[in-house]
Amino acid sequence: MTLIQKIVMSKTTKLAINGILLLNKPIGYTSNFVLQKVKHLFNAQKAGHTGSLDPIATGMLPICFGQATKFSQYLLDADKCYEVTAKLGIKTSTADATGEIISNISPESVTKDQLHTALNAFRGQIKQVPSMYSALKHQGIPLYKYARAGKEVERKARDVTIHKLTLDAFEDYQFKLTVCCSKGTYIRNLVEDIGDMLGVGAHVTQLHRTYTMGLEHDTMYPLEDLQAMEQTELFQLLLPVDRAIEHMPCISLNAQDVLALRHGKVIQTNAHCETGIVRVLDDGQHLVGLGIIDTSSQLKAHRLLAYSSA
């Protein structure tokens, strides 16, 4: 093989990387755009993110590489925490600062006490109608594409849960909130609904995802820092594949049972786990994948790794 052929191959051959990177998404870019940037930096065969952030938003965007994509749904389903800054009195078409102004009402009458009272209505389980500018799909097409075409699609209210909602600042008719919530919660909608309850409207001016549940104590890295690193440095930033599912109960199997499970057999266990999905570890405590335990304590494969995580 010639030197030129080796150089071409090094640029075209993608690496089978496995792990999770916590990206601090920069403002002004779509989640898919930064995903592709990061995938290129790692020269990775396979990568996906775990829940879009709007272009206006910054903060934690977990990116799963390789085998970690098998468990990305569990990060997508996890609770999230945000810091959001909003402005009272102005309502926009997108409920954030990128949209067109659709109403402008003086917020001078709104007091801090009134804002505190309004927040009480949004704690716990609430109903929320998704924005037309969300990525939810209708007949296979994202709602924001209908919105950009000037079309309105009927959306059903969905149950979401606001675990934590605190007022951190209120000045010059702007307020800052900390919001910890269930999957599927739209912070723009929440801010807009708070503004509507106060009778003056509101929209998001800044939004930052501080963490995805289970990763709140881990470091996230700005894109510009990643771009300045060598590839060997980048690999050292990856979290293990099982960080996406380490909150789940686990069961350990010997080598014989692991092999049987990989061949599609059902394993009778003496585990005292609840029925449902469990992490399956081998006798070296390395992740094998996920299994499902039924009411008879029988274990069958659910989603197994195709490599040894040792």
MARVEXDREN-320177 format. One record per residue (C-alpha): residue number from 1; residue in three letters; z, x, y. Coordinates in steps of 0.25 Angstrom, whole numbers, plus 5000, padded with zeros to 4 digits. Layout:
% MARVEXDREN-320177
<n = NUM | res = ALA | Z = Z | X = X | Y = Y>
...
This chain:
% MARVEXDREN-320177
<n = 1 | res = MET | Z = 5000 | X = 5000 | Y = 5000>
<n = 2 | res = THR | Z = 4996 | X = 5006 | Y = 5014>
<n = 3 | res = LEU | Z = 5006 | X = 5007 | Y = 5025>
<n = 4 | res = ILE | Z = 4998 | X = 4996 | Y = 5033>
<n = 5 | res = GLN | Z = 5000 | X = 4987 | Y = 5021>
<n = 6 | res = LYS | Z = 5015 | X = 4989 | Y = 5020>
<n = 7 | res = ILE | Z = 5016 | X = 4986 | Y = 5035>
<n = 8 | res = VAL | Z = 5009 | X = 4973 | Y = 5033>
<n = 9 | res = MET | Z = 5017 | X = 4969 | Y = 5021>
<n = 10 | res = SER | Z = 5030 | X = 4972 | Y = 5028>
<n = 11 | res = LYS | Z = 5026 | X = 4963 | Y = 5039>
<n = 12 | res = THR | Z = 5021 | X = 4952 | Y = 5030>
<n = 13 | res = THR | Z = 5031 | X = 4952 | Y = 5019>
<n = 14 | res = LYS | Z = 5043 | X = 4943 | Y = 5022>
<n = 15 | res = LEU | Z = 5057 | X = 4946 | Y = 5017>
<n = 16 | res = ALA | Z = 5065 | X = 4937 | Y = 5008>
<n = 17 | res = ILE | Z = 5077 | X = 4937 | Y = 5017>
<n = 18 | res = ASN | Z = 5089 | X = 4928 | Y = 5013>
<n = 19 | res = GLY | Z = 5100 | X = 4925 | Y = 5023>
<n = 20 | res = ILE | Z = 5104 | X = 4917 | Y = 5036>
<n = 21 | res = LEU | Z = 5103 | X = 4922 | Y = 5050>
<n = 22 | res = LEU | Z = 5110 | X = 4915 | Y = 5061>
<n = 23 | res = LEU | Z = 5101 | X = 4915 | Y = 5073>
<n = 24 | res = ASN | Z = 5105 | X = 4913 | Y = 5087>
<n = 25 | res = LYS | Z = 5093 | X = 4905 | Y = 5091>
<n = 26 | res = PRO | Z = 5088 | X = 4908 | Y = 5105>
<n = 27 | res = ILE | Z = 5085 | X = 4897 | Y = 5115>
<n = 28 | res = GLY | Z = 5071 | X = 4892 | Y = 5117>
<n = 29 | res = TYR | Z = 5065 | X = 4894 | Y = 5103>
<n = 30 | res = THR | Z = 5064 | X = 4884 | Y = 5092>
<n = 31 | res = SER | Z = 5072 | X = 4887 | Y = 5079>
<n = 32 | res = ASN | Z = 5059 | X = 4889 | Y = 5071>
<n = 33 | res = PHE | Z = 5054 | X = 4899 | Y = 5081>
<n = 34 | res = VAL | Z = 5067 | X = 4908 | Y = 5080>
<n = 35 | res = LEU | Z = 5067 | X = 4906 | Y = 5065>
<n = 36 | res = GLN | Z = 5053 | X = 4912 | Y = 5064>
<n = 37 | res = LYS | Z = 5057 | X = 4923 | Y = 5073>
<n = 38 | res = VAL | Z = 5069 | X = 4927 | Y = 5064>
<n = 39 | res = LYS | Z = 5061 | X = 4925 | Y = 5051>
<n = 40 | res = HIS | Z = 5051 | X = 4935 | Y = 5057>
<n = 41 | res = LEU | Z = 5062 | X = 4945 | Y = 5061>
<n = 42 | res = PHE | Z = 5067 | X = 4945 | Y = 5047>
<n = 43 | res = ASN | Z = 5053 | X = 4944 | Y = 5040>
<n = 44 | res = ALA | Z = 5059 | X = 4934 | Y = 5031>
<n = 45 | res = GLN | Z = 5051 | X = 4926 | Y = 5021>
<n = 46 | res = LYS | Z = 5059 | X = 4913 | Y = 5023>
<n = 47 | res = ALA | Z = 5068 | X = 4908 | Y = 5034>
<n = 48 | res = GLY | Z = 5073 | X = 4895 | Y = 5040>
<n = 49 | res = HIS | Z = 5083 | X = 4890 | Y = 5051>
<n = 50 | res = THR | Z = 5094 | X = 4880 | Y = 5049>
<n = 51 | res = GLY | Z = 5092 | X = 4869 | Y = 5059>
<n = 52 | res = SER | Z = 5084 | X = 4870 | Y = 5072>
<n = 53 | res = LEU | Z = 5090 | X = 4873 | Y = 5086>
<n = 54 | res = ASP | Z = 5082 | X = 4868 | Y = 5098>
<n = 55 | res = PRO | Z = 5075 | X = 4878 | Y = 5106>
<n = 56 | res = ILE | Z = 5085 | X = 4876 | Y = 5117>
<n = 57 | res = ALA | Z = 5096 | X = 4879 | Y = 5108>
<n = 58 | res = THR | Z = 5102 | X = 4893 | Y = 5104>
<n = 59 | res = GLY | Z = 5112 | X = 4897 | Y = 5093>
<n = 60 | res = MET | Z = 5114 | X = 4897 | Y = 5078>
<n = 61 | res = LEU | Z = 5101 | X = 4895 | Y = 5070>
<n = 62 | res = PRO | Z = 5103 | X = 4900 | Y = 5055>
<n = 63 | res = ILE | Z = 5091 | X = 4905 | Y = 5049>
<n = 64 | res = CYS | Z = 5090 | X = 4906 | Y = 5034>
<n = 65 | res = PHE | Z = 5081 | X = 4916 | Y = 5027>
<n = 66 | res = GLY | Z = 5076 | X = 4915 | Y = 5012>
<n = 67 | res = GLN | Z = 5086 | X = 4909 | Y = 5002>
<n = 68 | res = ALA | Z = 5095 | X = 4905 | Y = 5014>
<n = 69 | res = THR | Z = 5085 | X = 4894 | Y = 5017>
<n = 70 | res = LYS | Z = 5089 | X = 4887 | Y = 5004>
<n = 71 | res = PHE | Z = 5102 | X = 4884 | Y = 5011>
<n = 72 | res = SER | Z = 5098 | X = 4882 | Y = 5025>
<n = 73 | res = GLN | Z = 5100 | X = 4867 | Y = 5024>
<n = 74 | res = TYR | Z = 5115 | X = 4869 | Y = 5024>
<n = 75 | res = LEU | Z = 5115 | X = 4876 | Y = 5037>
<n = 76 | res = LEU | Z = 5106 | X = 4865 | Y = 5043>
<n = 77 | res = ASP | Z = 5116 | X = 4855 | Y = 5038>
<n = 78 | res = ALA | Z = 5128 | X = 4862 | Y = 5043>
<n = 79 | res = ASP | Z = 5135 | X = 4858 | Y = 5056>
<n = 80 | res = LYS | Z = 5132 | X = 4866 | Y = 5069>
<n = 81 | res = CYS | Z = 5139 | X = 4869 | Y = 5082>
<n = 82 | res = TYR | Z = 5133 | X = 4870 | Y = 5095>
<n = 83 | res = GLU | Z = 5136 | X = 4873 | Y = 5110>
<n = 84 | res = VAL | Z = 5128 | X = 4864 | Y = 5119>
<n = 85 | res = THR | Z = 5127 | X = 4863 | Y = 5134>
<n = 86 | res = ALA | Z = 5122 | X = 4850 | Y = 5140>
<n = 87 | res = LYS | Z = 5119 | X = 4844 | Y = 5154>
<n = 88 | res = LEU | Z = 5123 | X = 4830 | Y = 5158>
<n = 89 | res = GLY | Z = 5114 | X = 4821 | Y = 5166>
<n = 90 | res = ILE | Z = 5100 | X = 4825 | Y = 5161>
<n = 91 | res = LYS | Z = 5094 | X = 4820 | Y = 5149>
<n = 92 | res = THR | Z = 5081 | X = 4826 | Y = 5143>
<n = 93 | res = SER | Z = 5071 | X = 4822 | Y = 5133>
<n = 94 | res = THR | Z = 5075 | X = 4833 | Y = 5123>
<n = 95 | res = ALA | Z = 5090 | X = 4832 | Y = 5126>
<n = 96 | res = ASP | Z = 5090 | X = 4846 | Y = 5130>
<n = 97 | res = ALA | Z = 5085 | X = 4855 | Y = 5142>
<n = 98 | res = THR | Z = 5071 | X = 4856 | Y = 5137>
<n = 99 | res = GLY | Z = 5068 | X = 4841 | Y = 5138>
<n = 100 | res = GLU | Z = 5063 | X = 4833 | Y = 5150>
<n = 101 | res = ILE | Z = 5073 | X = 4826 | Y = 5158>
<n = 102 | res = ILE | Z = 5074 | X = 4811 | Y = 5155>
<n = 103 | res = SER | Z = 5086 | X = 4807 | Y = 5163>
<n = 104 | res = ASN | Z = 5094 | X = 4813 | Y = 5174>
<n = 105 | res = ILE | Z = 5108 | X = 4806 | Y = 5177>
<n = 106 | res = SER | Z = 5119 | X = 4813 | Y = 5186>
<n = 107 | res = PRO | Z = 5130 | X = 4817 | Y = 5177>
<n = 108 | res = GLU | Z = 5140 | X = 4818 | Y = 5188>
<n = 109 | res = SER | Z = 5149 | X = 4806 | Y = 5183>
<n = 110 | res = VAL | Z = 5151 | X = 4813 | Y = 5170>
<n = 111 | res = THR | Z = 5165 | X = 4820 | Y = 5168>
<n = 112 | res = LYS | Z = 5170 | X = 4829 | Y = 5158>
<n = 113 | res = ASP | Z = 5179 | X = 4818 | Y = 5152>
<n = 114 | res = GLN | Z = 5167 | X = 4809 | Y = 5150>
<n = 115 | res = LEU | Z = 5160 | X = 4820 | Y = 5143>
<n = 116 | res = HIS | Z = 5172 | X = 4822 | Y = 5134>
<n = 117 | res = THR | Z = 5172 | X = 4807 | Y = 5131>
<n = 118 | res = ALA | Z = 5157 | X = 4807 | Y = 5128>
<n = 119 | res = LEU | Z = 5159 | X = 4818 | Y = 5118>
<n = 120 | res = ASN | Z = 5169 | X = 4810 | Y = 5110>
<n = 121 | res = ALA | Z = 5158 | X = 4801 | Y = 5106>
<n = 122 | res = PHE | Z = 5150 | X = 4812 | Y = 5099>
<n = 123 | res = ARG | Z = 5160 | X = 4818 | Y = 5090>
<n = 124 | res = GLY | Z = 5160 | X = 4816 | Y = 5075>
<n = 125 | res = GLN | Z = 5149 | X = 4808 | Y = 5068>
<n = 126 | res = ILE | Z = 5139 | X = 4803 | Y = 5078>
<n = 127 | res = LYS | Z = 5125 | X = 4796 | Y = 5078>
<n = 128 | res = GLN | Z = 5114 | X = 4805 | Y = 5084>
<n = 129 | res = VAL | Z = 5099 | X = 4801 | Y = 5087>
<n = 130 | res = PRO | Z = 5091 | X = 4814 | Y = 5085>
<n = 131 | res = SER | Z = 5082 | X = 4818 | Y = 5097>
<n = 132 | res = MET | Z = 5067 | X = 4817 | Y = 5097>
<n = 133 | res = TYR | Z = 5067 | X = 4831 | Y = 5100>
<n = 134 | res = SER | Z = 5074 | X = 4835 | Y = 5087>
<n = 135 | res = ALA | Z = 5067 | X = 4842 | Y = 5075>
<n = 136 | res = LEU | Z = 5070 | X = 4830 | Y = 5066>
<n = 137 | res = LYS | Z = 5058 | X = 4825 | Y = 5059>
<n = 138 | res = HIS | Z = 5051 | X = 4811 | Y = 5059>
<n = 139 | res = GLN | Z = 5040 | X = 4810 | Y = 5049>
<n = 140 | res = GLY | Z = 5040 | X = 4825 | Y = 5048>
<n = 141 | res = ILE | Z = 5038 | X = 4828 | Y = 5062>
<n = 142 | res = PRO | Z = 5050 | X = 4833 | Y = 5071>
<n = 143 | res = LEU | Z = 5055 | X = 4823 | Y = 5081>
<n = 144 | res = TYR | Z = 5053 | X = 4833 | Y = 5093>
<n = 145 | res = LYS | Z = 5038 | X = 4832 | Y = 5090>
<n = 146 | res = TYR | Z = 5038 | X = 4817 | Y = 5092>
<n = 147 | res = ALA | Z = 5046 | X = 4819 | Y = 5105>
<n = 148 | res = ARG | Z = 5036 | X = 4829 | Y = 5111>
<n = 149 | res = ALA | Z = 5025 | X = 4819 | Y = 5108>
<n = 150 | res = GLY | Z = 5032 | X = 4809 | Y = 5115>
<n = 151 | res = LYS | Z = 5036 | X = 4800 | Y = 5103>
<n = 152 | res = GLU | Z = 5049 | X = 4794 | Y = 5100>
<n = 153 | res = VAL | Z = 5054 | X = 4793 | Y = 5085>
<n = 154 | res = GLU | Z = 5065 | X = 4784 | Y = 5081>
<n = 155 | res = ARG | Z = 5077 | X = 4792 | Y = 5076>
<n = 156 | res = LYS | Z = 5089 | X = 4787 | Y = 5069>
<n = 157 | res = ALA | Z = 5103 | X = 4791 | Y = 5073>
<n = 158 | res = ARG | Z = 5110 | X = 4801 | Y = 5064>
<n = 159 | res = ASP | Z = 5124 | X = 4804 | Y = 5061>
<n = 160 | res = VAL | Z = 5129 | X = 4818 | Y = 5066>
<n = 161 | res = THR | Z = 5143 | X = 4824 | Y = 5067>
<n = 162 | res = ILE | Z = 5148 | X = 4831 | Y = 5079>
<n = 163 | res = HIS | Z = 5160 | X = 4839 | Y = 5074>
<n = 164 | res = LYS | Z = 5163 | X = 4846 | Y = 5087>
<n = 165 | res = LEU | Z = 5160 | X = 4842 | Y = 5101>
<n = 166 | res = THR | Z = 5167 | X = 4849 | Y = 5112>
<n = 167 | res = LEU | Z = 5164 | X = 4850 | Y = 5127>
<n = 168 | res = ASP | Z = 5165 | X = 4864 | Y = 5131>
<n = 169 | res = ALA | Z = 5160 | X = 4863 | Y = 5146>
<n = 170 | res = PHE | Z = 5157 | X = 4853 | Y = 5156>
<n = 171 | res = GLU | Z = 5151 | X = 4858 | Y = 5170>
<n = 172 | res = ASP | Z = 5140 | X = 4854 | Y = 5179>
<n = 173 | res = TYR | Z = 5137 | X = 4842 | Y = 5170>
<n = 174 | res = GLN | Z = 5134 | X = 4851 | Y = 5159>
<n = 175 | res = PHE | Z = 5143 | X = 4851 | Y = 5146>
<n = 176 | res = LYS | Z = 5144 | X = 4861 | Y = 5134>
<n = 177 | res = LEU | Z = 5148 | X = 4856 | Y = 5121>
<n = 178 | res = THR | Z = 5151 | X = 4862 | Y = 5107>
<n = 179 | res = VAL | Z = 5145 | X = 4854 | Y = 5096>
<n = 180 | res = CYS | Z = 5147 | X = 4855 | Y = 5081>
<n = 181 | res = CYS | Z = 5139 | X = 4845 | Y = 5073>
<n = 182 | res = SER | Z = 5133 | X = 4841 | Y = 5060>
<n = 183 | res = LYS | Z = 5118 | X = 4844 | Y = 5057>
<n = 184 | res = GLY | Z = 5108 | X = 4836 | Y = 5064>
<n = 185 | res = THR | Z = 5116 | X = 4835 | Y = 5077>
<n = 186 | res = TYR | Z = 5107 | X = 4836 | Y = 5089>
<n = 187 | res = ILE | Z = 5115 | X = 4842 | Y = 5101>
<n = 188 | res = ARG | Z = 5105 | X = 4838 | Y = 5111>
<n = 189 | res = ASN | Z = 5106 | X = 4823 | Y = 5106>
<n = 190 | res = LEU | Z = 5122 | X = 4825 | Y = 5107>
<n = 191 | res = VAL | Z = 5121 | X = 4830 | Y = 5121>
<n = 192 | res = GLU | Z = 5111 | X = 4819 | Y = 5125>
<n = 193 | res = ASP | Z = 5120 | X = 4808 | Y = 5119>
<n = 194 | res = ILE | Z = 5132 | X = 4814 | Y = 5126>
<n = 195 | res = GLY | Z = 5125 | X = 4813 | Y = 5139>
<n = 196 | res = ASP | Z = 5120 | X = 4799 | Y = 5136>
<n = 197 | res = MET | Z = 5134 | X = 4794 | Y = 5134>
<n = 198 | res = LEU | Z = 5138 | X = 4800 | Y = 5147>
<n = 199 | res = GLY | Z = 5127 | X = 4792 | Y = 5153>
<n = 200 | res = VAL | Z = 5120 | X = 4804 | Y = 5160>
<n = 201 | res = GLY | Z = 5112 | X = 4811 | Y = 5149>
<n = 202 | res = ALA | Z = 5113 | X = 4826 | Y = 5145>
<n = 203 | res = HIS | Z = 5105 | X = 4837 | Y = 5138>
<n = 204 | res = VAL | Z = 5107 | X = 4850 | Y = 5132>
<n = 205 | res = THR | Z = 5105 | X = 4863 | Y = 5140>
<n = 206 | res = GLN | Z = 5110 | X = 4873 | Y = 5130>
<n = 207 | res = LEU | Z = 5112 | X = 4872 | Y = 5115>
<n = 208 | res = HIS | Z = 5118 | X = 4883 | Y = 5106>
<n = 209 | res = ARG | Z = 5121 | X = 4882 | Y = 5091>
<n = 210 | res = THR | Z = 5134 | X = 4890 | Y = 5089>
<n = 211 | res = TYR | Z = 5134 | X = 4889 | Y = 5074>
<n = 212 | res = THR | Z = 5130 | X = 4882 | Y = 5061>
<n = 213 | res = MET | Z = 5142 | X = 4878 | Y = 5053>
<n = 214 | res = GLY | Z = 5146 | X = 4889 | Y = 5043>
<n = 215 | res = LEU | Z = 5140 | X = 4900 | Y = 5052>
<n = 216 | res = GLU | Z = 5149 | X = 4899 | Y = 5064>
<n = 217 | res = HIS | Z = 5155 | X = 4913 | Y = 5063>
<n = 218 | res = ASP | Z = 5142 | X = 4920 | Y = 5060>
<n = 219 | res = THR | Z = 5133 | X = 4928 | Y = 5070>
<n = 220 | res = MET | Z = 5120 | X = 4922 | Y = 5075>
<n = 221 | res = TYR | Z = 5109 | X = 4932 | Y = 5081>
<n = 222 | res = PRO | Z = 5100 | X = 4930 | Y = 5093>
<n = 223 | res = LEU | Z = 5085 | X = 4931 | Y = 5090>
<n = 224 | res = GLU | Z = 5084 | X = 4942 | Y = 5100>
<n = 225 | res = ASP | Z = 5094 | X = 4950 | Y = 5092>
<n = 226 | res = LEU | Z = 5087 | X = 4948 | Y = 5079>
<n = 227 | res = GLN | Z = 5074 | X = 4953 | Y = 5085>
<n = 228 | res = ALA | Z = 5080 | X = 4966 | Y = 5089>
<n = 229 | res = MET | Z = 5085 | X = 4969 | Y = 5075>
<n = 230 | res = GLU | Z = 5079 | X = 4977 | Y = 5063>
<n = 231 | res = GLN | Z = 5076 | X = 4968 | Y = 5051>
<n = 232 | res = THR | Z = 5088 | X = 4975 | Y = 5043>
<n = 233 | res = GLU | Z = 5097 | X = 4971 | Y = 5054>
<n = 234 | res = LEU | Z = 5092 | X = 4957 | Y = 5053>
<n = 235 | res = PHE | Z = 5095 | X = 4956 | Y = 5039>
<n = 236 | res = GLN | Z = 5110 | X = 4959 | Y = 5041>
<n = 237 | res = LEU | Z = 5111 | X = 4947 | Y = 5050>
<n = 238 | res = LEU | Z = 5109 | X = 4937 | Y = 5038>
<n = 239 | res = LEU | Z = 5120 | X = 4929 | Y = 5032>
<n = 240 | res = PRO | Z = 5120 | X = 4926 | Y = 5017>
<n = 241 | res = VAL | Z = 5112 | X = 4915 | Y = 5012>
<n = 242 | res = ASP | Z = 5124 | X = 4907 | Y = 5007>
<n = 243 | res = ARG | Z = 5130 | X = 4906 | Y = 5021>
<n = 244 | res = ALA | Z = 5123 | X = 4893 | Y = 5023>
<n = 245 | res = ILE | Z = 5130 | X = 4887 | Y = 5011>
<n = 246 | res = GLU | Z = 5144 | X = 4895 | Y = 5010>
<n = 247 | res = HIS | Z = 5151 | X = 4882 | Y = 5014>
<n = 248 | res = MET | Z = 5148 | X = 4876 | Y = 5001>
<n = 249 | res = PRO | Z = 5157 | X = 4876 | Y = 4989>
<n = 250 | res = CYS | Z = 5152 | X = 4886 | Y = 4978>
<n = 251 | res = ILE | Z = 5152 | X = 4888 | Y = 4964>
<n = 252 | res = SER | Z = 5151 | X = 4902 | Y = 4956>
<n = 253 | res = LEU | Z = 5142 | X = 4903 | Y = 4943>
<n = 254 | res = ASN | Z = 5141 | X = 4914 | Y = 4933>
<n = 255 | res = ALA | Z = 5127 | X = 4921 | Y = 4931>
<n = 256 | res = GLN | Z = 5124 | X = 4912 | Y = 4919>
<n = 257 | res = ASP | Z = 5126 | X = 4899 | Y = 4927>
<n = 258 | res = VAL | Z = 5119 | X = 4904 | Y = 4939>
<n = 259 | res = LEU | Z = 5107 | X = 4907 | Y = 4930>
<n = 260 | res = ALA | Z = 5108 | X = 4893 | Y = 4924>
<n = 261 | res = LEU | Z = 5108 | X = 4887 | Y = 4938>
<n = 262 | res = ARG | Z = 5096 | X = 4894 | Y = 4942>
<n = 263 | res = HIS | Z = 5089 | X = 4889 | Y = 4930>
<n = 264 | res = GLY | Z = 5092 | X = 4874 | Y = 4934>
<n = 265 | res = LYS | Z = 5103 | X = 4872 | Y = 4925>
<n = 266 | res = VAL | Z = 5116 | X = 4864 | Y = 4928>
<n = 267 | res = ILE | Z = 5129 | X = 4871 | Y = 4927>
<n = 268 | res = GLN | Z = 5142 | X = 4865 | Y = 4923>
<n = 269 | res = THR | Z = 5153 | X = 4870 | Y = 4932>
<n = 270 | res = ASN | Z = 5168 | X = 4870 | Y = 4933>
<n = 271 | res = ALA | Z = 5167 | X = 4870 | Y = 4948>
<n = 272 | res = HIS | Z = 5177 | X = 4862 | Y = 4957>
<n = 273 | res = CYS | Z = 5166 | X = 4860 | Y = 4968>
<n = 274 | res = GLU | Z = 5163 | X = 4847 | Y = 4973>
<n = 275 | res = THR | Z = 5150 | X = 4841 | Y = 4969>
<n = 276 | res = GLY | Z = 5138 | X = 4845 | Y = 4978>
<n = 277 | res = ILE | Z = 5131 | X = 4858 | Y = 4982>
<n = 278 | res = VAL | Z = 5138 | X = 4871 | Y = 4980>
<n = 279 | res = ARG | Z = 5135 | X = 4886 | Y = 4982>
<n = 280 | res = VAL | Z = 5133 | X = 4893 | Y = 4969>
<n = 281 | res = LEU | Z = 5137 | X = 4907 | Y = 4967>
<n = 282 | res = ASP | Z = 5135 | X = 4917 | Y = 4956>
<n = 283 | res = ASP | Z = 5147 | X = 4925 | Y = 4950>
<n = 284 | res = GLY | Z = 5145 | X = 4936 | Y = 4960>
<n = 285 | res = GLN | Z = 5147 | X = 4925 | Y = 4971>
<n = 286 | res = HIS | Z = 5133 | X = 4926 | Y = 4976>
<n = 287 | res = LEU | Z = 5125 | X = 4913 | Y = 4980>
<n = 288 | res = VAL | Z = 5116 | X = 4907 | Y = 4970>
<n = 289 | res = GLY | Z = 5113 | X = 4894 | Y = 4978>
<n = 290 | res = LEU | Z = 5118 | X = 4880 | Y = 4979>
<n = 291 | res = GLY | Z = 5121 | X = 4871 | Y = 4967>
<n = 292 | res = ILE | Z = 5125 | X = 4856 | Y = 4966>
<n = 293 | res = ILE | Z = 5138 | X = 4852 | Y = 4958>
<n = 294 | res = ASP | Z = 5138 | X = 4838 | Y = 4952>
<n = 295 | res = THR | Z = 5150 | X = 4829 | Y = 4948>
<n = 296 | res = SER | Z = 5150 | X = 4835 | Y = 4935>
<n = 297 | res = SER | Z = 5152 | X = 4849 | Y = 4941>
<n = 298 | res = GLN | Z = 5138 | X = 4853 | Y = 4936>
<n = 299 | res = LEU | Z = 5130 | X = 4863 | Y = 4945>
<n = 300 | res = LYS | Z = 5115 | X = 4863 | Y = 4947>
<n = 301 | res = ALA | Z = 5107 | X = 4871 | Y = 4957>
<n = 302 | res = HIS | Z = 5104 | X = 4866 | Y = 4971>
<n = 303 | res = ARG | Z = 5098 | X = 4878 | Y = 4979>
<n = 304 | res = LEU | Z = 5098 | X = 4892 | Y = 4973>
<n = 305 | res = LEU | Z = 5095 | X = 4905 | Y = 4979>
<n = 306 | res = ALA | Z = 5083 | X = 4912 | Y = 4973>
<n = 307 | res = TYR | Z = 5090 | X = 4926 | Y = 4975>
<n = 308 | res = SER | Z = 5103 | X = 4933 | Y = 4973>
<n = 309 | res = SER | Z = 5112 | X = 4933 | Y = 4985>
<n = 310 | res = ALA | Z = 5120 | X = 4945 | Y = 4980>
